[in-house]
């Protein structure tokens, strides 16, 4: 299956000037008002501690699921009516979102509550999986799985109901 190919963004000289000016303004703000730097450090420390606590919770869940893998994830779907490329791509892309590698994902895991993946990240995940599997994201709002509970299963089923814009064979040939 093809890997996701992100769009390469190149900055113009005007954007670089704006970015350097932005950094200068931030630096000046911290020089003029050191209290702002202290607040920023406290916010970053709180985020770091929260991340460590959340990571520990995920490790405990992973230990309970230690014999579970992508094969078990795939078996939780009707493989006759579900594109296995979508199953694999969703599993792999969710893995990339997590701090723990090879985390055993269940199809019914609520990815917003368990993994703290928000709406924008779900939209990005949909774009990546759609590109990898040759699915369209047009008329997504009319899909029966749109606006359902954000589980791995619902993401797979949502993309499975979308129109195929490029067959597997075409995707493989285009990457050779």
Short mmCIF file of the C-alpha atoms (twelve columns), coordinates in Angstrom:
data_MODEL
# 
_entry.id   MODEL 
# 
loop_
_atom_site.group_PDB 
_atom_site.id 
_atom_site.type_symbol 
_atom_site.label_atom_id 
_atom_site.label_alt_id 
_atom_site.label_comp_id 
_atom_site.label_asym_id 
_atom_site.label_seq_id 
_atom_site.Cartn_x 
_atom_site.Cartn_y 
_atom_site.Cartn_z 
_atom_site.pdbx_PDB_model_num 
ATOM 1   C CA . UNK A 1   0.000   0.000   0.000   1 
ATOM 2   C CA . UNK A 2   1.377   3.438   -0.835  1 
ATOM 3   C CA . UNK A 3   2.561   5.652   2.000   1 
ATOM 4   C CA . UNK A 4   1.155   9.122   2.500   1 
ATOM 5   C CA . UNK A 5   2.930   11.787  0.472   1 
ATOM 6   C CA . UNK A 6   2.507   15.161  2.167   1 
ATOM 7   C CA . UNK A 7   2.414   18.308  0.103   1 
ATOM 8   C CA . UNK A 8   5.784   20.075  0.249   1 
ATOM 9   C CA . UNK A 9   5.405   23.647  1.455   1 
ATOM 10  C CA . UNK A 10  8.076   26.123  0.470   1 
ATOM 11  C CA . UNK A 11  8.249   29.537  2.066   1 
ATOM 12  C CA . UNK A 12  8.653   32.662  -0.017  1 
ATOM 13  C CA . UNK A 13  11.131  35.344  1.030   1 
ATOM 14  C CA . UNK A 14  8.218   37.432  2.341   1 
ATOM 15  C CA . UNK A 15  7.073   34.598  4.587   1 
ATOM 16  C CA . UNK A 16  10.620  34.157  5.920   1 
ATOM 17  C CA . UNK A 17  10.802  37.891  6.728   1 
ATOM 18  C CA . UNK A 18  7.435   37.681  8.514   1 
ATOM 19  C CA . UNK A 19  8.615   34.626  10.490  1 
ATOM 20  C CA . UNK A 20  11.879  36.333  11.563  1 
ATOM 21  C CA . UNK A 21  9.942   39.471  12.521  1 
ATOM 22  C CA . UNK A 22  7.546   37.321  14.566  1 
ATOM 23  C CA . UNK A 23  10.475  35.700  16.420  1 
ATOM 24  C CA . UNK A 24  11.978  39.147  17.066  1 
ATOM 25  C CA . UNK A 25  8.685   40.395  18.534  1 
ATOM 26  C CA . UNK A 26  8.374   37.317  20.777  1 
ATOM 27  C CA . UNK A 27  11.977  37.741  21.951  1 
ATOM 28  C CA . UNK A 28  11.415  41.429  22.678  1 
ATOM 29  C CA . UNK A 29  8.246   40.590  24.612  1 
ATOM 30  C CA . UNK A 30  10.163  38.197  26.879  1 
ATOM 31  C CA . UNK A 31  12.962  40.750  27.344  1 
ATOM 32  C CA . UNK A 32  10.526  43.560  28.172  1 
ATOM 33  C CA . UNK A 33  8.224   41.438  30.332  1 
ATOM 34  C CA . UNK A 34  10.101  38.525  31.994  1 
ATOM 35  C CA . UNK A 35  6.933   37.480  33.806  1 
ATOM 36  C CA . UNK A 36  5.524   36.338  30.430  1 
ATOM 37  C CA . UNK A 37  8.490   33.968  30.087  1 
ATOM 38  C CA . UNK A 38  7.749   32.521  33.526  1 
ATOM 39  C CA . UNK A 39  4.104   31.945  32.575  1 
ATOM 40  C CA . UNK A 40  5.196   30.250  29.341  1 
ATOM 41  C CA . UNK A 41  7.608   27.980  31.250  1 
ATOM 42  C CA . UNK A 42  4.852   27.011  33.719  1 
ATOM 43  C CA . UNK A 43  2.439   26.210  30.884  1 
ATOM 44  C CA . UNK A 44  5.065   24.063  29.137  1 
ATOM 45  C CA . UNK A 45  5.898   22.248  32.390  1 
ATOM 46  C CA . UNK A 46  2.216   21.515  33.052  1 
ATOM 47  C CA . UNK A 47  1.840   20.163  29.519  1 
ATOM 48  C CA . UNK A 48  4.908   17.971  29.955  1 
ATOM 49  C CA . UNK A 49  3.614   16.537  33.261  1 
ATOM 50  C CA . UNK A 50  0.142   15.949  31.794  1 
ATOM 51  C CA . UNK A 51  1.743   14.152  28.832  1 
ATOM 52  C CA . UNK A 52  3.756   11.885  31.135  1 
ATOM 53  C CA . UNK A 53  0.633   10.985  33.166  1 
ATOM 54  C CA . UNK A 54  -1.346  10.309  29.989  1 
ATOM 55  C CA . UNK A 55  1.501   8.231   28.557  1 
ATOM 56  C CA . UNK A 56  1.565   6.105   31.727  1 
ATOM 57  C CA . UNK A 57  -2.188  5.449   31.389  1 
ATOM 58  C CA . UNK A 58  -1.693  4.351   27.775  1 
ATOM 59  C CA . UNK A 59  1.157   2.035   28.799  1 
ATOM 60  C CA . UNK A 60  -1.108  0.390   31.393  1 
ATOM 61  C CA . UNK A 61  -3.798  -0.149  28.744  1 
ATOM 62  C CA . UNK A 62  -1.187  -1.534  26.328  1 
ATOM 63  C CA . UNK A 63  -0.050  -4.066  28.957  1 
ATOM 64  C CA . UNK A 64  -3.625  -5.318  29.349  1 
ATOM 65  C CA . UNK A 65  -3.846  -5.734  25.550  1 
ATOM 66  C CA . UNK A 66  -0.353  -7.137  24.957  1 
ATOM 67  C CA . UNK A 67  -1.433  -10.046 22.713  1 
ATOM 68  C CA . UNK A 68  -3.596  -7.879  20.463  1 
ATOM 69  C CA . UNK A 69  -2.339  -6.685  17.056  1 
ATOM 70  C CA . UNK A 70  -3.472  -5.464  13.631  1 
ATOM 71  C CA . UNK A 71  -4.739  -8.951  12.756  1 
ATOM 72  C CA . UNK A 72  -7.155  -8.884  15.683  1 
ATOM 73  C CA . UNK A 73  -8.119  -5.312  14.750  1 
ATOM 74  C CA . UNK A 74  -8.929  -6.442  11.188  1 
ATOM 75  C CA . UNK A 75  -10.947 -9.451  12.423  1 
ATOM 76  C CA . UNK A 76  -13.347 -7.085  14.159  1 
ATOM 77  C CA . UNK A 77  -14.604 -5.963  10.704  1 
ATOM 78  C CA . UNK A 78  -16.676 -7.705  8.054   1 
ATOM 79  C CA . UNK A 79  -13.755 -8.357  5.708   1 
ATOM 80  C CA . UNK A 80  -16.022 -9.300  2.794   1 
ATOM 81  C CA . UNK A 81  -17.563 -5.838  2.751   1 
ATOM 82  C CA . UNK A 82  -14.724 -3.690  4.102   1 
ATOM 83  C CA . UNK A 83  -11.641 -2.654  2.152   1 
ATOM 84  C CA . UNK A 84  -8.654  -4.144  3.980   1 
ATOM 85  C CA . UNK A 85  -6.427  -1.312  2.752   1 
ATOM 86  C CA . UNK A 86  -8.591  1.125   4.704   1 
ATOM 87  C CA . UNK A 87  -8.386  -1.059  7.812   1 
ATOM 88  C CA . UNK A 88  -4.607  -1.214  7.554   1 
ATOM 89  C CA . UNK A 89  -4.179  2.482   6.750   1 
ATOM 90  C CA . UNK A 90  -6.386  3.613   9.659   1 
ATOM 91  C CA . UNK A 91  -4.513  1.327   12.056  1 
ATOM 92  C CA . UNK A 92  -1.100  2.536   10.835  1 
ATOM 93  C CA . UNK A 93  -2.030  6.221   10.862  1 
ATOM 94  C CA . UNK A 94  -3.503  5.970   14.355  1 
ATOM 95  C CA . UNK A 95  -0.249  4.322   15.439  1 
ATOM 96  C CA . UNK A 96  1.626   7.370   14.109  1 
ATOM 97  C CA . UNK A 97  -0.538  9.643   16.291  1 
ATOM 98  C CA . UNK A 98  0.383   7.839   19.502  1 
ATOM 99  C CA . UNK A 99  3.405   8.246   21.750  1 
ATOM 100 C CA . UNK A 100 3.577   4.485   22.353  1 
ATOM 101 C CA . UNK A 101 4.725   2.496   19.343  1 
ATOM 102 C CA . UNK A 102 2.741   -0.640  18.434  1 
ATOM 103 C CA . UNK A 103 -0.104  0.296   20.755  1 
ATOM 104 C CA . UNK A 104 -2.859  -2.338  20.444  1 
ATOM 105 C CA . UNK A 105 -5.823  -0.408  19.068  1 
ATOM 106 C CA . UNK A 106 -9.339  -1.821  19.415  1 
ATOM 107 C CA . UNK A 107 -11.871 -1.002  16.712  1 
ATOM 108 C CA . UNK A 108 -14.247 0.449   19.295  1 
ATOM 109 C CA . UNK A 109 -11.674 2.679   21.010  1 
ATOM 110 C CA . UNK A 110 -12.966 6.238   21.210  1 
ATOM 111 C CA . UNK A 111 -9.944  7.995   19.742  1 
ATOM 112 C CA . UNK A 112 -10.923 11.392  21.103  1 
ATOM 113 C CA . UNK A 113 -11.261 10.241  24.707  1 
ATOM 114 C CA . UNK A 114 -8.546  7.588   24.820  1 
ATOM 115 C CA . UNK A 115 -5.881  9.073   22.538  1 
ATOM 116 C CA . UNK A 116 -6.836  12.783  22.779  1 
ATOM 117 C CA . UNK A 117 -7.056  13.097  18.999  1 
ATOM 118 C CA . UNK A 118 -9.191  16.135  18.237  1 
ATOM 119 C CA . UNK A 119 -11.392 17.044  15.267  1 
ATOM 120 C CA . UNK A 120 -8.625  18.658  13.219  1 
ATOM 121 C CA . UNK A 121 -6.374  15.637  13.666  1 
ATOM 122 C CA . UNK A 122 -9.251  13.352  12.666  1 
ATOM 123 C CA . UNK A 123 -9.760  15.441  9.517   1 
ATOM 124 C CA . UNK A 124 -6.053  15.140  8.745   1 
ATOM 125 C CA . UNK A 125 -6.201  11.387  9.401   1 
ATOM 126 C CA . UNK A 126 -9.127  11.104  6.973   1 
ATOM 127 C CA . UNK A 127 -7.182  12.980  4.280   1 
ATOM 128 C CA . UNK A 128 -4.110  10.786  4.719   1 
ATOM 129 C CA . UNK A 129 -6.038  7.502   4.672   1 
ATOM 130 C CA . UNK A 130 -8.178  8.651   1.729   1 
ATOM 131 C CA . UNK A 131 -5.040  9.483   -0.255  1 
ATOM 132 C CA . UNK A 132 -3.396  6.166   0.609   1 
ATOM 133 C CA . UNK A 133 -6.479  4.100   -0.263  1 
ATOM 134 C CA . UNK A 134 -7.751  6.004   -3.303  1 
ATOM 135 C CA . UNK A 135 -10.969 7.246   -1.703  1 
ATOM 136 C CA . UNK A 136 -12.754 10.524  -2.262  1 
ATOM 137 C CA . UNK A 137 -13.695 12.864  0.565   1 
ATOM 138 C CA . UNK A 138 -16.430 14.572  -1.475  1 
ATOM 139 C CA . UNK A 139 -19.936 14.634  0.027   1 
ATOM 140 C CA . UNK A 140 -18.576 13.400  3.338   1 
ATOM 141 C CA . UNK A 141 -21.478 15.016  5.179   1 
ATOM 142 C CA . UNK A 142 -23.943 12.645  3.464   1 
ATOM 143 C CA . UNK A 143 -22.070 9.564   4.689   1 
ATOM 144 C CA . UNK A 144 -24.051 7.700   7.399   1 
ATOM 145 C CA . UNK A 145 -20.876 7.460   9.523   1 
ATOM 146 C CA . UNK A 146 -20.226 11.210  9.424   1 
ATOM 147 C CA . UNK A 147 -20.633 12.846  12.865  1 
ATOM 148 C CA . UNK A 148 -20.770 9.510   14.670  1 
ATOM 149 C CA . UNK A 149 -18.733 8.625   17.740  1 
ATOM 150 C CA . UNK A 150 -15.041 8.983   16.767  1 
ATOM 151 C CA . UNK A 151 -13.974 5.339   16.988  1 
ATOM 152 C CA . UNK A 152 -11.450 3.559   14.801  1 
ATOM 153 C CA . UNK A 153 -14.336 1.413   13.498  1 
ATOM 154 C CA . UNK A 154 -16.399 4.424   12.453  1 
ATOM 155 C CA . UNK A 155 -13.440 5.987   10.652  1 
ATOM 156 C CA . UNK A 156 -12.862 2.756   8.715   1 
ATOM 157 C CA . UNK A 157 -16.558 2.427   7.870   1 
ATOM 158 C CA . UNK A 158 -16.820 6.115   6.931   1 
ATOM 159 C CA . UNK A 159 -14.002 5.814   4.397   1 
ATOM 160 C CA . UNK A 160 -15.274 2.438   3.186   1 
ATOM 161 C CA . UNK A 161 -18.568 4.115   2.175   1 
ATOM 162 C CA . UNK A 162 -16.756 6.840   0.214   1 
ATOM 163 C CA . UNK A 163 -16.396 6.718   -3.563  1 
ATOM 164 C CA . UNK A 164 -13.329 4.945   -4.978  1 
ATOM 165 C CA . UNK A 165 -11.393 7.384   -7.175  1 
ATOM 166 C CA . UNK A 166 -8.406  5.165   -7.849  1 
ATOM 167 C CA . UNK A 167 -8.365  1.358   -7.721  1 
ATOM 168 C CA . UNK A 168 -5.692  -0.562  -5.842  1 
ATOM 169 C CA . UNK A 169 -4.125  -1.659  -9.103  1 
ATOM 170 C CA . UNK A 170 -3.944  1.931   -10.373 1 
ATOM 171 C CA . UNK A 171 -2.387  3.055   -7.073  1 
ATOM 172 C CA . UNK A 172 0.251   0.319   -7.235  1 
ATOM 173 C CA . UNK A 173 1.105   1.050   -10.889 1 
ATOM 174 C CA . UNK A 174 1.373   4.803   -10.289 1 
ATOM 175 C CA . UNK A 175 3.918   4.255   -7.492  1 
ATOM 176 C CA . UNK A 176 6.216   2.000   -9.549  1 
# 
